[in-house]
Amino acid sequence: MAKNHKFTPTGLVGHWKFGHGTGTNRRGVIVDESGQGNNGVVYGAPALDFDGTNDKAAVATPWDSLGGHRYAWFAARIKPAAQAASRCFWHDTWNGTQTSKFLVAMSATDKLEITVRTGASGDTSRSATSSESITEGSWSHLLCAVDLGTDGTVANGLLAYAWVDGVALTMGAFNGDAAQGTWAADVSNYQGMGTLDSGIFDWEGLANWIGYGGMDALPTITDAQQFYDNAQAWLSQAGLDGWWPCSEGAGATVDNAEGTAGHDLNLTGTTWDVGSDNGGNAYLQTGGAGDSFYTGGRWFDGNDDTVVVTDAAELRPGTGEFQIHVWAKCDSNQVNGNGVFIGKGKFGVGEWMFRLQLTAAEYRLSFYGDAGGINIQEAAGVNRADDTLHLFSVIRTGTDVRIYIDTVMPTNGSDASAGDDLNDAANLEVGSSNSEPGRCLSADIYQVFYSKKTMTLAAGRAEMAAIYAQGAYV
């Protein structure tokens, strides 16, 4: 039997796959598979924003997470700001006191510090410090743990472990012995992030994908690498007592995805950052047909999600011929009247947008360019915001631009474009244009093909038909 080969257009200047659950996609970089290196950066995924002044995210009803356990785990995706001070990533304290059971902090010299105390009284807190620094101003996937050993003593195995982005840190020895080899039973006084129970060690920075729990074994390098590659998938099966995706983007509560009532995080002072490069959308995709970045919503939410590709000469159509094909499922509940699949700028000279345009309660396919020198909108009687997967295409050959839905040109689907120079040097964007929330599209976008080459209309349509025939999920 003959083997079917994947069809790839020639002349690609960009090819972005959003529905394939690669680690780089989940971490917020959409790799350009054309070979041109025009990678895209995801903007719009939510993260908690701690300003360094009394901000915290604390468990609503603290529980006994560590009692009877030899091991404690903490995981978080963090982006520390520059601070010449100690700061708190996670603090768990003994009931009725502000004394640490388990503390994960960053020192004034940017070293990771882990502190433990296994009993509420008669027991000195012990700390271990990393040799390496945590990088300020960059996202890191931090996984750390403590093994109390057989009896809490350094001689018998009291050790700290930590990994950043799947790579082990060198943790120094604890500066003394803990009292016992398991934590005593105790319902905690405080469990939270951003500041100590006492209100010091204020942290400035961003965080999402947080998890915590008392465990019966140590994490491994495989755990660290899996957390780095797919935070959602790893946290959902790690067995932690609580984990918080931080996917809300608004409000004063962060849902505990583990499900136990009362273990949500309450925000005090802490706000949401939703417009930055905080990684891939929350509840990230695992790849394949029908998967979604976001449970109960679309990969591009229509509010602030966009993928930004830095401008390059090859991404400017100019006066030449080009072909763009977008596999997308557009939500029936659009947030905006204009939702852009892909574009550079908006209504100005040399700018262009391939979009859904709302007219008379219908979302119609449109291509607009060069201050209206090219202005196509399909005829009335259709609605492309229909929760259905389509291939949306635009082809410029000779002096004409034509749009297509599932390889069929709609009524009013072409416009003459002689002399129209689409030379705008703004960044290319997928899911919006000009980084404007009012142009954000509510959709799952699976793939975008962008080619620049001279070809006949017949050849362009044949290429489009080949892309359509192989489907969105290759």
C-alpha positions as MATLAB code, in Angstrom:
seq = 'MAKNHKFTPTGLVGHWKFGHGTGTNRRGVIVDESGQGNNGVVYGAPALDFDGTNDKAAVATPWDSLGGHRYAWFAARIKPAAQAASRCFWHDTWNGTQTSKFLVAMSATDKLEITVRTGASGDTSRSATSSESITEGSWSHLLCAVDLGTDGTVANGLLAYAWVDGVALTMGAFNGDAAQGTWAADVSNYQGMGTLDSGIFDWEGLANWIGYGGMDALPTITDAQQFYDNAQAWLSQAGLDGWWPCSEGAGATVDNAEGTAGHDLNLTGTTWDVGSDNGGNAYLQTGGAGDSFYTGGRWFDGNDDTVVVTDAAELRPGTGEFQIHVWAKCDSNQVNGNGVFIGKGKFGVGEWMFRLQLTAAEYRLSFYGDAGGINIQEAAGVNRADDTLHLFSVIRTGTDVRIYIDTVMPTNGSDASAGDDLNDAANLEVGSSNSEPGRCLSADIYQVFYSKKTMTLAAGRAEMAAIYAQGAYV';
ca = [
       0.000    0.000    0.000;
       1.363    3.436   -0.895;
       2.256    5.628    2.064;
       0.520    8.994    2.350;
       2.942   11.889    2.740;
       2.162   15.157    4.479;
       1.677   18.014    2.028;
       3.772   21.102    2.783;
       3.471   24.204    0.604;
       6.595   25.667   -0.973;
       7.705   29.230   -0.357;
       6.713   29.233    3.313;
       7.788   32.252    5.366;
       5.833   31.071    8.402;
       4.068   27.914    9.542;
       2.669   27.848   13.048;
       0.910   24.898   14.703;
      -1.144   25.735   17.770;
      -2.957   22.430   18.231;
       0.176   20.347   18.708;
       1.013   20.020   22.396;
       4.746   20.590   22.276;
       6.641   21.760   25.327;
       7.660   24.987   23.619;
       4.025   25.792   22.783;
       3.025   25.195   26.384;
       5.824   27.434   27.623;
       4.633   30.208   25.360;
       6.757   30.056   22.193;
       5.021   28.905   19.023;
       7.803   27.508   16.856;
       7.838   28.473   13.194;
       7.976   25.148   11.377;
       8.780   26.759    8.025;
      12.476   26.876    8.892;
      12.549   30.677    8.675;
      12.861   31.128   12.449;
       9.833   33.412   12.738;
       8.739   32.073   16.113;
       5.728   33.570   17.856;
       5.379   34.574   21.508;
       2.063   33.925   23.281;
       0.542   36.868   25.125;
      -2.553   36.836   27.313;
      -2.144   33.822   29.603;
      -2.956   34.776   33.213;
      -0.452   34.910   36.071;
      -0.575   36.123   39.652;
       1.194   39.465   40.040;
       2.883   40.163   43.391;
       4.089   43.760   43.780;
       6.513   43.186   46.670;
       4.437   45.064   49.247;
       2.206   42.847   51.415;
       0.783   40.862   48.486;
      -0.044   37.237   49.168;
      -2.029   34.260   47.908;
      -3.006   32.224   50.962;
      -4.976   28.996   51.384;
      -8.474   29.825   52.553;
      -8.594   27.011   55.135;
      -5.102   25.683   55.925;
      -4.834   21.938   56.455;
      -2.347   19.382   57.733;
      -0.444   18.658   54.557;
       2.826   17.430   56.061;
       1.812   15.517   59.189;
       3.206   11.964   59.141;
       5.173   12.565   55.949;
       8.917   12.269   55.413;
       8.841   14.299   52.188;
       7.479   17.733   51.190;
       7.139   18.952   47.585;
       6.567   22.429   46.168;
       6.254   23.353   42.488;
       5.624   26.680   40.783;
       6.281   28.496   37.575;
       7.773   31.805   38.678;
       9.187   35.014   37.242;
      10.952   36.891   40.058;
      11.525   40.603   39.651;
      14.826   42.206   40.650;
      14.930   42.509   44.449;
      17.943   42.836   46.708;
      16.070   41.185   49.577;
      14.868   37.816   50.801;
      11.472   36.855   49.392;
       8.917   34.116   49.983;
       7.764   31.637   47.355;
       5.850   29.391   49.801;
       5.355   29.321   53.583;
       3.640   26.687   55.758;
       3.527   27.440   59.507;
       2.660   25.668   62.755;
      -0.786   26.152   64.251;
      -1.100   29.209   66.482;
       2.373   30.460   65.554;
       4.255   32.021   62.653;
       7.000   29.403   62.906;
       7.972   27.673   59.680;
       7.122   24.036   58.982;
       8.320   24.391   55.414;
       9.591   27.503   53.661;
      10.784   28.020   50.110;
      12.447   31.402   49.650;
      14.899   33.316   47.500;
      17.765   35.119   49.201;
      18.968   38.659   48.619;
      21.695   37.119   46.443;
      19.107   35.163   44.413;
      19.892   31.733   45.898;
      17.138   29.235   46.630;
      16.658   28.652   50.368;
      14.623   25.779   51.842;
      13.803   25.757   55.558;
      12.190   22.980   57.617;
      11.065   22.450   61.173;
       9.452   19.119   62.045;
       7.848   19.961   65.395;
       6.003   22.948   66.808;
       8.316   23.338   69.788;
      11.744   22.321   71.020;
      13.040   22.142   67.477;
      15.259   24.614   65.646;
      14.468   25.510   62.053;
      17.084   24.200   59.623;
      17.956   25.648   56.211;
      19.746   24.613   53.025;
      20.857   26.955   50.223;
      21.554   26.395   46.540;
      24.915   27.076   44.930;
      23.237   28.397   41.793;
      21.096   31.521   41.480;
      17.487   31.787   40.354;
      17.328   34.101   37.350;
      15.451   37.337   37.917;
      13.253   38.649   35.124;
      12.799   35.245   33.464;
      10.252   32.466   33.801;
      11.454   29.321   35.606;
       9.731   26.041   36.403;
      10.794   25.386   39.997;
      10.327   21.979   41.632;
      11.811   21.447   45.081;
      11.525   18.898   47.882;
      12.827   17.896   51.280;
      13.699   14.403   52.515;
      13.807   14.296   56.326;
      15.816   11.080   56.202;
      15.188    8.259   58.650;
      15.276   10.425   61.773;
      15.638   14.076   60.705;
      19.409   14.173   61.056;
      21.863   15.237   58.377;
      23.848   12.064   59.006;
      20.816    9.930   58.228;
      19.562   11.627   55.107;
      18.133   15.103   55.810;
      18.494   16.657   52.348;
      17.010   19.341   50.115;
      16.461   18.910   46.369;
      15.581   21.399   43.645;
      15.300   21.593   39.874;
      14.813   24.588   37.578;
      13.481   23.934   34.075;
      14.221   20.235   34.515;
      17.867   20.770   35.540;
      19.037   19.945   39.085;
      20.368   22.661   41.366;
      23.197   21.930   43.780;
      21.658   22.224   47.228;
      23.976   22.625   50.184;
      23.643   20.627   53.388;
      21.168   21.663   56.049;
      22.791   23.703   58.802;
      21.797   21.218   61.496;
      19.475   18.362   62.387;
      15.692   18.392   62.486;
      14.006   16.743   65.476;
      12.407   13.751   63.736;
      12.025   11.905   60.461;
       8.387   12.899   59.814;
       6.483   16.080   60.449;
       4.263   16.059   63.506;
       0.502   16.130   62.933;
      -0.760   19.710   62.916;
      -3.343   21.808   61.102;
      -1.314   24.693   59.740;
      -1.729   28.307   60.764;
      -0.861   29.645   57.304;
      -0.062   28.278   53.875;
       0.645   30.737   51.130;
       2.801   32.511   48.610;
       4.144   36.052   48.373;
       4.962   36.792   51.992;
       5.738   34.995   55.239;
       2.979   34.455   57.761;
       4.531   37.332   59.710;
       4.216   39.677   56.735;
       7.901   39.937   55.786;
       9.928   38.499   52.872;
       7.554   40.208   50.429;
       8.021   38.868   46.926;
       7.764   40.825   43.683;
       7.104   38.839   40.539;
       4.688   36.627   38.625;
       3.549   33.050   39.245;
       1.253   30.357   37.901;
       1.052   26.527   37.954;
       1.566   26.171   41.727;
       1.461   22.872   43.640;
       2.179   21.684   47.194;
       1.910   18.586   49.346;
       3.323   16.100   51.836;
       4.446   13.007   49.935;
       5.690    9.460   50.430;
       8.655    9.612   48.046;
      11.019   12.110   46.443;
      10.398   13.614   43.021;
      12.827   12.527   40.326;
      14.555   14.270   37.452;
      11.768   12.849   35.282;
       9.195   14.680   37.406;
      11.159   17.908   37.019;
      11.409   17.516   33.261;
       7.716   16.667   32.933;
       6.740   19.706   35.013;
       8.867   21.847   32.692;
       7.419   20.263   29.557;
       3.742   20.186   30.567;
       2.870   21.777   33.889;
      -0.825   20.956   33.671;
      -0.360   17.299   32.843;
       2.253   16.785   35.539;
       0.379   18.622   38.300;
      -2.847   16.780   37.498;
      -1.274   13.383   38.222;
       1.489   14.175   40.748;
      -0.719   13.452   43.784;
      -0.142   16.797   45.515;
      -2.572   17.958   48.184;
      -3.327   21.125   46.264;
      -2.513   22.664   42.904;
      -3.507   25.964   41.425;
      -3.311   26.668   37.654;
      -4.021   30.407   38.150;
      -6.196   30.424   35.033;
      -8.901   32.808   36.271;
      -7.322   36.074   35.129;
      -9.629   38.102   37.414;
     -11.120   38.046   40.888;
      -9.750   37.425   44.363;
      -9.749   33.610   44.432;
      -7.602   30.973   42.726;
      -9.287   27.597   42.318;
      -7.662   24.500   43.787;
      -7.758   22.117   40.824;
      -7.165   19.157   43.153;
     -10.733   19.705   44.290;
     -10.721   19.743   48.101;
     -13.080   22.376   49.439;
     -11.458   25.220   51.340;
      -8.086   24.839   49.657;
      -8.556   27.671   47.179;
      -6.106   30.573   47.383;
      -7.440   33.912   48.610;
      -5.659   36.933   47.147;
      -4.726   39.883   49.337;
      -3.227   42.746   47.350;
      -2.190   40.338   44.615;
      -3.495   41.222   41.162;
      -3.601   39.505   37.767;
      -1.250   40.003   34.869;
      -3.024   38.977   31.649;
      -1.320   40.953   28.893;
       2.248   39.725   29.173;
       4.236   36.786   27.824;
       3.267   34.473   30.662;
       3.503   31.257   28.695;
       0.889   29.258   26.823;
      -2.763   29.629   27.690;
      -3.894   28.074   30.958;
      -5.042   24.447   30.825;
      -2.644   23.826   28.002;
      -3.248   21.611   25.035;
      -1.945   18.080   24.778;
      -2.244   18.021   21.005;
      -4.490   16.381   18.477;
      -8.010   16.750   17.211;
     -10.394   18.702   19.378;
      -7.973   19.469   22.215;
      -8.100   22.952   23.643;
      -5.697   25.175   25.511;
      -8.434   26.113   27.924;
     -11.102   23.957   29.553;
     -14.517   25.384   28.766;
     -13.184   28.022   26.389;
     -11.105   28.690   23.317;
      -7.345   28.822   22.913;
      -7.703   32.477   21.910;
     -10.229   33.882   24.352;
     -11.143   37.087   22.502;
     -10.044   39.302   25.391;
      -6.270   39.615   25.355;
      -4.793   36.526   23.696;
      -2.454   37.033   20.765;
       0.701   35.486   19.327;
       3.298   38.060   18.294;
       5.874   37.322   15.605;
       8.675   39.888   15.366;
       8.675   41.686   12.040;
      10.985   40.440    9.328;
      11.263   41.455    5.680;
       9.905   38.127    4.454;
       6.713   38.635    6.512;
       5.740   41.743    4.505;
       3.680   40.862    1.423;
       4.534   44.118   -0.325;
       3.124   44.154   -3.861;
       3.905   40.487   -4.439;
       1.822   37.345   -4.470;
       1.096   35.455   -1.257;
      -1.041   32.655    0.150;
      -2.344   32.374    3.730;
      -4.326   29.403    5.035;
      -5.754   29.278    8.573;
      -7.362   26.228   10.162;
      -9.686   27.608   12.844;
     -12.854   26.971   14.811;
     -14.442   30.343   15.604;
     -16.565   30.588   18.714;
     -20.238   31.436   18.274;
     -19.909   33.915   21.139;
     -17.383   36.410   19.835;
     -16.196   39.150   22.184;
     -15.448   41.700   19.465;
     -16.876   42.901   16.174;
     -13.532   42.410   14.456;
     -11.590   39.239   15.192;
      -8.279   38.959   13.355;
      -6.835   35.621   12.242;
      -3.544   37.174   11.162;
      -2.415   40.673   10.332;
       0.011   43.579   10.523;
      -1.352   46.855   11.842;
      -4.976   47.579   10.992;
      -6.447   50.335    8.768;
      -3.387   52.316    7.744;
      -1.402   52.546    4.536;
       0.502   49.297    3.981;
      -1.308   47.552    6.846;
      -3.556   44.497    6.502;
      -5.898   42.160    8.360;
      -7.412   38.761    7.533;
     -10.394   38.675    9.850;
     -13.975   37.999   10.816;
     -16.015   41.201   10.491;
     -19.366   41.690   12.181;
     -22.011   43.149    9.854;
     -25.770   42.978   10.448;
     -25.368   40.328   13.176;
     -23.248   38.102   10.900;
     -19.540   37.358   11.230;
     -18.307   37.356    7.650;
     -14.850   36.599    6.303;
     -12.942   39.715    5.270;
      -9.552   40.850    4.017;
      -8.688   44.522    4.428;
      -5.445   46.114    3.323;
      -3.582   49.305    2.440;
      -6.093   51.775    3.888;
      -8.959   50.186    1.970;
      -7.152   49.690   -1.319;
      -8.093   46.062   -0.775;
     -11.469   45.654    0.907;
     -13.178   42.262    0.684;
     -16.120   41.069    2.726;
     -18.208   38.100    1.692;
     -21.885   38.641    0.969;
     -24.685   38.495    3.529;
     -26.415   35.324    4.615;
     -23.505   33.563    6.344;
     -22.011   33.426    9.826;
     -18.483   32.030   10.224;
     -18.574   32.246   14.027;
     -20.249   28.859   14.092;
     -18.182   26.592   16.393;
     -17.181   24.610   13.308;
     -13.710   23.891   11.994;
     -12.965   25.615    8.677;
     -10.016   26.333    6.437;
      -9.948   30.103    5.848;
      -7.721   31.159    2.951;
      -6.594   34.291    1.140;
      -4.682   34.135   -2.147;
      -3.149   37.018   -4.030;
      -2.272   36.266   -7.648;
      -1.651   38.772  -10.394;
      -3.665   41.881   -9.570;
      -6.397   40.226   -7.508;
      -6.936   39.089   -3.924;
      -9.448   36.319   -3.249;
     -10.774   34.779   -0.033;
     -12.027   31.214    0.454;
     -13.827   29.096    3.036;
     -13.098   25.369    2.785;
     -11.648   25.955   -0.733;
     -14.819   27.736   -1.982;
     -14.756   31.426   -2.877;
     -17.869   33.112   -1.453;
     -19.951   35.727   -3.200;
     -18.111   39.073   -3.198;
     -14.918   37.174   -2.360;
     -12.405   39.082   -4.525;
     -10.999   42.544   -5.103;
      -8.459   44.061   -7.468;
      -5.197   44.956   -5.737;
      -2.918   46.397   -8.411;
      -0.493   48.818   -6.805;
      -1.509   48.070   -3.220;
       1.726   47.723   -1.240;
       1.291   45.726    1.987;
       4.667   46.782    3.332;
       3.856   47.523    6.956;
       6.789   46.865    9.304;
       4.723   46.208   12.437;
       4.993   42.838   14.134;
       2.876   40.081   12.630;
       0.143   38.867   14.951;
      -2.064   35.793   15.078;
      -5.344   36.057   17.005;
      -5.346   39.846   17.033;
      -3.763   42.804   15.267;
      -1.854   45.775   16.583;
      -2.083   44.102   20.048;
      -5.533   45.588   20.504;
      -8.033   43.730   22.723;
     -10.820   45.013   20.460;
      -9.420   42.933   17.572;
      -8.906   39.708   19.496;
     -10.534   36.632   18.007;
     -12.436   34.018   20.036;
     -11.287   30.799   18.385;
      -9.229   27.658   18.375;
      -6.596   28.213   15.700;
      -4.913   24.951   14.757;
      -2.497   25.927   12.009;
      -1.429   28.931    9.957;
       0.428   28.571    6.644;
       1.920   31.748    5.159;
       3.675   31.484    1.766;
       5.126   34.079   -0.579;
       5.661   32.945   -4.144;
       4.480   33.659   -7.652;
       1.969   31.122   -8.898;
      -1.095   30.890  -11.072;
      -4.520   30.973   -9.496;
      -5.034   27.354  -10.534;
      -1.833   26.315   -8.775;
      -2.783   28.304   -5.691;
      -6.182   26.665   -5.532;
      -4.624   23.222   -5.973;
      -2.294   23.916   -3.070;
      -5.239   25.071   -0.953;
      -7.146   21.897   -1.864;
      -4.196   19.746   -0.738;
      -4.056   21.529    2.631;
      -7.803   21.093    3.052;
      -7.688   17.423    2.108;
      -5.121   16.492    4.752;
      -7.002   18.260    7.544;
      -6.091   20.469   10.460;
      -4.391   17.949   12.717;
      -1.313   16.859   10.758;
];
